[in-house]
Amino acid sequence: MKFLRNYLNKIKPNFEEGGKLHAFRSVFDGFETFLFVPNDTSKSGVNIHDAIDSKRIMSLVVIALVPALLVGMYNIGLQNAIAAGTAATTGWFEMFVFGLLVMLPKIVVSYVVGLGIEFVVAQWKNEEIHEGFLVSGILIPMVVPAGCPLWVLAVATAFAVIFAKEVFGGTGMNIVNVALVARAFIFFAYPAVISGDSVWVATEEILGFGATVDGYTCATALQQAANGLAITGADPSATLSVCDMLFGFMPGSIGETSVVAIAIGAVILLWTGVASWKTMFSVFAGGVLMSLLFQNTLPDNPMAQLPCWQHLILGGFCFGAVFMATDPVTSARTEVGKYIYGFGIGAMAILIRVLNPGYPEGMMLAILLMNVTAPFIDYCVVQSNITARAKRLTKKN
């Protein structure tokens, strides 16, 4: 790393004011600060010293996402082998490599498009390149099905970065989660790409790995539940075991299926203090209470009768609670507000699942709606505190 640091110091004058590559200063600054902690110090004012900067926070989130990403890659290969009828004879390594070959182009497209737009905007504004897309760039391909076309992913990424982030001023100024906006764009603009029974399994051979499967269809566990079918248990129609649901060996969005992998990520985020346990806990509390409420009031609704533990581990509930709801930019920032915000997400997700038969997954819409509500929640909490303090001051006087 010392050699790299010395090399950057050597070429840096070319990118500073008056240098021949000054037009690309923002690009150089972005790569330099990604590799090394900035060496700038404040000269005046009151400062709070911390051992970590925003790029390191983003890096920790990416690290927390790695377990879910790896399991998602393996699951892509597993589902392909199941579709081809070769699951018993295909090794785990071949399954993982196939999943890697499916996932890698999606990650590359996401980062190339998103970072490309951010580089252009930074150059245009003569500003630093923001680090927020380090996380969004990996989240976007993880919340789509394995069969999502690359061109759709590219269009959705561009839309999300431009209209959900840059028009608001860039990283830290957006009011809604960028990755979820990309998913929502695909859902509303190209619904056949992200819903139905034919998008959840990669069915084409890649570089000798995987198998080509024609006409294969399958539904996610939530869709099966919405259709009144048994998911697990003694029912002959049940296709999943509890272990399948916990470890993520079932059709679904690439990074959202494995509860165990997501739990590992949650531990990393909570241990490092990156995510708020109040928000995370409240999401699950809201989901549990709402699912129990529906079980007692809608006996004829198959989604209402789904056990609350299955609501929590199926679909994008866990992934949304851990990685999306806890986004510090778009979530509530007051301590009391975090409880309200998280509870609202969990309750609304189950509400959408149960009452909207055409869309059994409700986590995306729940988080986006609460993103918009978060500033109002914080405002109410702050005003409540101001009112309470004013009353205490009046009583003392």
Beta strands, then each sheet from edge to edge (+ up, - down):
end
